[in-house]
Amino acid sequence: MTPILSPEESKEFLKRGFSRRNFGRIATMLTAGATLPFYNEPAMAQLSMVKGPMPPDAVIINANENPMGPCAEAAEAIHNIVQKGGRYMYPLTNEMSDTLAAVEGVKPQYVRAFAGSSAPLHQAVLAFCSPQKSYVVADPGYEAGSKAAKFIGAHAINVPLTKDYAHDVKAMAKADSNAGLIYLCNPNNPTGSLTSREDMEWLLANKPAGSILMVDEAYIHLAGGASSMVDMAGKDKDIIVLRTFSKLYGMAGLRAGAAIGRPDLLEKIMPYSAGALPVTAMVGATASLKVKNLVPQRRKIIQDVREDVLSFLDKNNFHYVPSVSNKFMVDVKRPGREVIDAMAKEKVYIGRVWPSWPTYVRVSIGTRDDMAKFKAAFLKVMA
């Protein structure tokens, strides 16, 4: 396989502060493509994987998945394309990105399709960070970008959330005057909390010169009050917005997503991609975007289940982080791993613990039946 990076791109890597030894290691891994340790399937989802087989009646609420799966229209499109899967069918990828651009009101060249949203996050770290340019992220927050930063020798700076569980944008702006990439997930993962449009605009206007703001909107469709930053990308600001079809659209296993940003910024992350995208995911995503009322209908279903569970937590005096997403963090008042293991014995599999919040566990929203079983098991474990 020929190297992914051109001679000009290789020179740019060295100019960004990488040693030749570091660069050689990175170039070797990039040439290998799918062997990147953080690149193929979303690395953080793997942290929630359960070792060994789960019982057939297990409640699986550990990885922010959507048990509804793809909508009927997406499933039909996927079924119809399978027999043609021997072809790459690149135009189907173009159709997906063009459809998303039309829905979001940006020019087609401002959208690039990916297999999920973790890939462009990883690639942005490679493109904009280096041993001299740090990666700034909230804590607790989605850790995948930090894994990529560590791999290339870039410093990952963790900035605690505010007391209201929003991103501390002023602290993030001050974290490093030479930051390469500032990552903000809204609603946040794992807390499900929101950062205001005003704060995000402030960060975009006051971030260090030369840095890029990345706003991950993986969960935005689940929060009725969330404000997208896609329009800022359309106005040619130093911002890249991520989208995925893994959450509300129920396509986590199919791998469809996109990055939205100024064309020159997108071009900088593209050298780290290789290969065609899965046609099943592309047609499923396109079909999903064309279904009217799918987003509000599914948002309402997930919201109703979430509010019922949060009311249960209130009634039983459990402390949790207010969430507008498809997951929440609850304080179990003891090492979270103990509760995760105890819940597994009840055949209820919940999410993981973040080091900065060792007594909190993340719980994903499943079906009403899933959450009824969660309530019973949680009361038993917490008794």
C-alpha positions as CSV (number, residue, x, y, z in Angstrom):
1,M,0.0,0.0,0.0
2,T,1.4,3.4,-0.9
3,P,1.7,6.0,2.0
4,I,-1.3,8.2,2.6
5,L,0.8,11.3,3.2
6,S,2.3,13.2,0.3
7,P,5.9,14.7,0.5
8,E,4.3,18.1,1.1
9,E,2.1,16.8,3.9
10,S,5.1,15.0,5.4
11,K,7.0,18.2,5.5
12,E,4.1,19.9,7.2
13,F,4.1,17.2,9.9
14,L,7.7,17.9,10.6
15,K,7.1,21.7,10.7
16,R,4.4,21.1,13.4
17,G,7.0,19.9,15.9
18,F,7.1,16.2,15.3
19,S,10.5,14.6,15.5
20,R,11.6,12.4,12.6
21,R,11.4,9.4,14.8
22,N,7.9,10.2,15.9
23,F,6.8,11.0,12.4
24,G,8.2,7.8,11.1
25,R,6.1,5.8,13.6
26,I,3.0,7.8,12.7
27,A,3.5,7.5,9.0
28,T,3.9,3.7,9.3
29,M,0.7,3.5,11.2
30,L,-1.2,5.8,8.8
31,T,0.0,3.6,5.9
32,A,-1.5,0.6,7.7
33,G,-4.8,2.5,7.9
34,A,-7.2,0.3,9.8
35,T,-4.6,-0.9,12.3
36,L,-4.5,2.5,14.0
37,P,-5.1,1.7,17.6
38,F,-7.8,4.4,18.0
39,Y,-9.1,4.5,14.4
40,N,-11.4,1.7,13.3
41,E,-14.4,1.1,15.6
42,P,-15.0,3.8,18.1
43,A,-12.4,3.1,20.8
44,M,-14.5,4.4,23.7
45,A,-17.5,2.3,22.8
46,Q,-15.1,-0.7,23.3
47,L,-14.5,0.4,26.9
48,S,-18.1,-0.4,27.5
49,M,-17.9,-3.8,26.0
50,V,-18.7,-6.7,28.3
51,K,-16.2,-9.5,28.5
52,G,-17.7,-12.9,27.8
53,P,-21.2,-13.7,26.6
54,M,-24.2,-12.0,27.9
55,P,-27.4,-13.9,28.8
56,P,-30.1,-13.7,26.1
57,D,-32.4,-11.7,28.4
58,A,-29.7,-9.1,29.4
59,V,-30.6,-5.4,29.6
60,I,-27.9,-3.7,27.5
61,I,-27.7,0.0,28.5
62,N,-24.0,0.5,28.5
63,A,-23.0,2.2,25.2
64,N,-25.5,5.0,24.4
65,E,-27.0,2.8,21.7
66,N,-30.6,3.3,20.4
67,P,-32.6,0.0,20.7
68,M,-35.0,1.2,18.1
69,G,-32.4,0.6,15.4
70,P,-32.7,2.1,11.9
71,C,-36.1,3.5,10.8
72,A,-38.2,1.4,8.4
73,E,-37.2,3.5,5.4
74,A,-33.5,3.1,6.2
75,A,-33.9,-0.6,6.8
76,E,-35.6,-1.0,3.4
77,A,-32.9,1.0,1.6
78,I,-30.2,-1.1,3.3
79,H,-31.9,-4.4,2.4
80,N,-32.2,-3.3,-1.2
81,I,-28.5,-2.4,-1.6
82,V,-27.0,-5.5,-0.1
83,Q,-27.0,-7.5,-3.3
84,K,-25.1,-4.7,-5.0
85,G,-22.5,-4.6,-2.3
86,G,-19.8,-5.9,-4.6
87,R,-19.4,-2.4,-6.0
88,Y,-17.9,0.6,-4.2
89,M,-20.7,2.9,-5.4
90,Y,-19.0,6.2,-4.5
91,P,-22.0,8.3,-5.7
92,L,-24.0,6.9,-2.8
93,T,-21.6,8.6,-0.4
94,N,-21.9,11.9,-2.4
95,E,-25.7,11.6,-2.2
96,M,-25.6,11.2,1.6
97,S,-23.3,14.3,2.1
98,D,-25.4,16.3,-0.4
99,T,-28.6,15.4,1.4
100,L,-27.2,16.3,4.8
101,A,-25.9,19.6,3.3
102,A,-29.4,20.5,2.0
103,V,-31.0,19.6,5.4
104,E,-28.5,21.7,7.3
105,G,-28.5,24.6,4.9
106,V,-24.8,24.6,3.9
107,K,-23.1,24.2,0.5
108,P,-22.3,20.6,-0.5
109,Q,-18.5,21.1,-0.3
110,Y,-18.9,21.9,3.4
111,V,-19.9,18.3,4.2
112,R,-17.8,15.2,4.2
113,A,-19.1,11.8,4.9
114,F,-17.4,9.4,7.3
115,A,-18.0,6.0,8.9
116,G,-19.4,7.5,12.1
117,S,-18.1,10.6,13.8
118,S,-15.1,9.1,15.7
119,A,-13.1,8.9,12.5
120,P,-13.1,12.7,11.8
121,L,-12.4,13.4,15.5
122,H,-9.3,11.2,15.4
123,Q,-8.2,12.6,12.1
124,A,-8.6,16.2,13.3
125,V,-6.3,15.5,16.2
126,L,-3.8,14.2,13.7
127,A,-4.2,17.2,11.5
128,F,-4.2,20.0,14.0
129,C,-2.3,18.7,17.1
130,S,1.3,17.9,17.7
131,P,3.9,17.8,20.5
132,Q,3.7,21.6,20.3
133,K,0.0,22.0,19.8
134,S,-2.3,20.5,22.5
135,Y,-5.7,19.0,22.5
136,V,-8.2,20.6,24.9
137,V,-11.3,18.7,26.2
138,A,-13.8,18.8,29.0
139,D,-13.6,16.5,32.0
140,P,-15.5,14.3,32.2
141,G,-15.9,14.2,28.5
142,Y,-15.6,11.8,25.5
143,E,-12.0,10.5,25.7
144,A,-11.4,9.2,22.1
145,G,-9.6,12.4,21.0
146,S,-7.3,12.2,24.0
147,K,-6.3,8.7,23.0
148,A,-5.4,10.0,19.5
149,A,-3.5,12.9,21.0
150,K,-1.5,10.6,23.3
151,F,-0.6,8.4,20.3
152,I,1.0,11.3,18.4
153,G,2.7,12.8,21.5
154,A,0.4,15.7,21.8
155,H,-0.6,17.0,25.3
156,A,-4.3,16.4,26.2
157,I,-5.5,19.1,28.6
158,N,-8.6,18.1,30.7
159,V,-10.8,21.1,31.8
160,P,-13.4,20.3,34.5
161,L,-17.0,21.1,33.7
162,T,-18.6,24.1,35.5
163,K,-20.8,23.6,38.6
164,D,-23.8,23.5,36.2
165,Y,-22.2,20.7,34.2
166,A,-21.6,22.9,31.1
167,H,-18.2,23.3,29.3
168,D,-16.1,25.9,31.1
169,V,-15.4,27.8,27.9
170,K,-13.3,30.5,29.5
171,A,-11.0,27.9,31.1
172,M,-10.8,26.0,27.8
173,A,-9.8,29.1,26.0
174,K,-7.0,29.8,28.5
175,A,-5.8,26.2,28.8
176,D,-3.0,26.6,26.2
177,S,-2.2,29.7,24.1
178,N,-0.8,27.3,21.5
179,A,-3.7,24.8,21.4
180,G,-4.3,23.0,18.2
181,L,-7.8,21.6,18.7
182,I,-10.5,22.4,21.3
183,Y,-13.2,19.7,21.5
184,L,-16.7,20.4,22.8
185,C,-19.4,17.7,22.8
186,N,-22.9,19.2,23.1
187,P,-24.9,17.7,24.7
188,N,-21.9,16.3,26.5
189,N,-20.9,12.7,26.8
190,P,-21.1,11.3,29.4
191,T,-23.2,13.8,31.4
192,G,-25.9,14.6,28.9
193,S,-25.7,18.3,29.9
194,L,-25.9,21.3,27.6
195,T,-23.5,24.2,26.9
196,S,-25.3,27.4,25.7
197,R,-25.0,28.8,22.2
198,E,-23.7,32.0,23.8
199,D,-20.8,30.2,25.5
200,M,-19.9,28.3,22.3
201,E,-19.9,31.5,20.3
202,W,-17.7,33.1,23.0
203,L,-15.2,30.3,22.7
204,L,-15.1,30.5,19.0
205,A,-14.4,34.2,19.1
206,N,-11.8,34.0,22.0
207,K,-10.0,30.7,21.4
208,P,-6.2,30.9,20.7
209,A,-5.2,32.2,17.3
210,G,-4.7,29.3,14.9
211,S,-6.6,26.7,16.9
212,I,-9.7,24.9,15.6
213,L,-12.9,24.5,17.6
214,M,-14.6,21.1,17.0
215,V,-18.2,20.8,18.2
216,D,-19.4,17.2,18.4
217,E,-23.2,17.2,17.9
218,A,-23.6,13.4,18.1
219,Y,-26.5,13.8,20.6
220,I,-28.0,17.1,19.4
221,H,-31.1,15.5,17.9
222,L,-32.0,14.2,21.3
223,A,-32.2,17.6,23.0
224,G,-35.0,19.9,22.0
225,G,-33.2,23.0,23.4
226,A,-29.8,22.4,21.9
227,S,-28.4,25.0,19.5
228,S,-26.4,23.7,16.5
229,M,-23.2,25.5,15.4
230,V,-23.4,24.3,11.8
231,D,-24.3,27.9,10.7
232,M,-20.9,29.0,12.1
233,A,-19.2,26.5,9.8
234,G,-21.2,27.8,6.9
235,K,-19.9,31.3,7.7
236,D,-16.3,30.1,7.3
237,K,-15.3,30.2,10.9
238,D,-12.5,28.1,12.4
239,I,-14.9,25.4,13.4
240,I,-15.7,21.8,12.4
241,V,-19.1,20.3,13.5
242,L,-19.5,16.5,13.8
243,R,-22.7,14.6,13.2
244,T,-23.4,10.9,13.5
245,F,-26.3,8.5,12.7
246,S,-25.4,6.2,15.6
247,K,-27.7,7.8,18.2
248,L,-31.2,9.1,17.4
249,Y,-31.1,7.4,14.0
250,G,-30.2,4.0,15.5
251,M,-27.3,3.1,13.2
252,A,-24.4,2.6,15.6
253,G,-23.4,-0.7,14.1
254,L,-23.7,0.6,10.5
255,R,-21.2,3.4,10.9
256,A,-22.4,6.6,9.2
257,G,-21.4,10.2,10.1
258,A,-20.1,13.5,8.8
259,A,-17.9,16.5,9.4
260,I,-19.2,19.9,8.5
261,G,-16.8,22.8,8.0
262,R,-14.9,25.1,5.8
263,P,-13.6,23.2,2.8
264,D,-10.0,24.0,3.5
265,L,-10.3,22.6,7.1
266,L,-12.0,19.4,5.8
267,E,-9.1,19.0,3.3
268,K,-6.6,19.0,6.1
269,I,-8.2,16.0,7.8
270,M,-8.8,14.0,4.6
271,P,-5.3,12.7,4.1
272,Y,-5.8,10.4,7.1
273,S,-8.7,8.6,5.5
274,A,-8.5,5.6,3.2
275,G,-11.0,3.4,1.4
276,A,-14.6,3.5,0.4
277,L,-17.4,4.0,3.0
278,P,-20.0,1.2,3.7
279,V,-22.8,1.6,1.1
280,T,-25.3,0.1,3.6
281,A,-24.6,3.0,6.0
282,M,-24.7,5.6,3.3
283,V,-28.1,4.6,1.9
284,G,-29.5,4.2,5.4
285,A,-28.3,7.6,6.4
286,T,-29.8,9.2,3.2
287,A,-33.1,7.5,3.7
288,S,-33.2,8.6,7.4
289,L,-32.6,12.2,6.5
290,K,-35.6,12.2,4.1
291,V,-38.1,10.9,6.7
292,K,-40.2,13.8,7.9
293,N,-40.9,14.0,11.6
294,L,-38.4,11.2,12.4
295,V,-36.3,13.4,14.7
296,P,-39.1,14.8,16.8
297,Q,-40.9,11.5,17.1
298,R,-37.8,9.6,18.3
299,R,-36.7,12.5,20.5
300,K,-40.1,12.4,22.3
301,I,-39.9,8.6,22.8
302,I,-36.5,8.8,24.3
303,Q,-37.4,11.9,26.3
304,D,-40.4,10.2,27.9
305,V,-38.4,7.2,29.0
306,R,-35.6,9.3,30.3
307,E,-37.9,11.6,32.3
308,D,-39.6,8.6,33.8
309,V,-36.2,7.2,35.0
310,L,-35.0,10.5,36.3
311,S,-38.3,10.9,38.3
312,F,-37.6,7.4,39.8
313,L,-34.1,8.6,40.8
314,D,-35.7,11.8,42.4
315,K,-38.3,9.7,44.3
316,N,-35.6,7.5,45.7
317,N,-33.2,10.4,46.6
318,F,-30.4,9.4,44.2
319,H,-28.2,12.2,43.0
320,Y,-27.7,12.5,39.2
321,V,-26.7,15.0,36.6
322,P,-29.7,16.5,34.8
323,S,-29.6,15.2,31.3
324,V,-31.3,16.1,28.0
325,S,-29.7,13.2,26.1
326,N,-30.0,9.4,25.9
327,K,-27.8,8.8,29.0
328,F,-27.3,10.1,32.5
329,M,-24.7,10.0,35.3
330,V,-25.8,8.9,38.7
331,D,-23.7,9.1,41.9
332,V,-23.7,5.7,43.6
333,K,-21.6,7.0,46.6
334,R,-19.1,4.2,46.3
335,P,-16.6,3.0,43.7
336,G,-18.6,2.9,40.5
337,R,-17.0,-0.4,39.4
338,E,-18.6,-2.2,42.3
339,V,-22.0,-1.1,41.2
340,I,-21.4,-2.0,37.6
341,D,-20.3,-5.5,38.5
342,A,-23.3,-5.9,40.9
343,M,-25.7,-4.8,38.2
344,A,-24.2,-7.2,35.8
345,K,-25.1,-10.0,38.2
346,E,-28.7,-8.9,37.9
347,K,-28.2,-9.1,34.1
348,V,-28.4,-5.3,33.7
349,Y,-25.3,-4.0,31.9
350,I,-24.6,-0.3,32.5
351,G,-21.8,2.1,31.4
352,R,-18.4,2.9,32.7
353,V,-16.8,5.2,35.2
354,W,-14.7,8.3,34.5
355,P,-11.5,8.7,36.6
356,S,-12.4,12.3,37.7
357,W,-15.8,11.1,38.9
358,P,-15.1,7.7,40.5
359,T,-18.4,7.3,42.2
360,Y,-20.6,8.1,39.2
361,V,-21.7,5.6,36.6
362,R,-23.2,6.3,33.2
363,V,-26.5,4.7,32.3
364,S,-27.9,4.7,28.7
365,I,-31.6,5.0,28.0
366,G,-33.1,1.8,26.7
367,T,-36.7,0.8,26.1
368,R,-39.4,1.2,28.8
369,D,-39.0,-2.5,29.7
370,D,-35.2,-2.1,29.9
371,M,-35.5,0.8,32.3
372,A,-38.1,-1.0,34.4
373,K,-35.6,-3.8,34.9
374,F,-32.9,-1.2,35.6
375,K,-35.0,0.4,38.3
376,A,-35.6,-3.0,40.1
377,A,-31.9,-4.0,39.8
378,F,-30.7,-0.6,40.9
379,L,-32.8,-0.5,44.0
380,K,-31.6,-4.0,44.9
381,V,-27.9,-3.2,44.4
382,M,-28.1,0.2,46.2
383,A,-30.1,-1.1,49.2
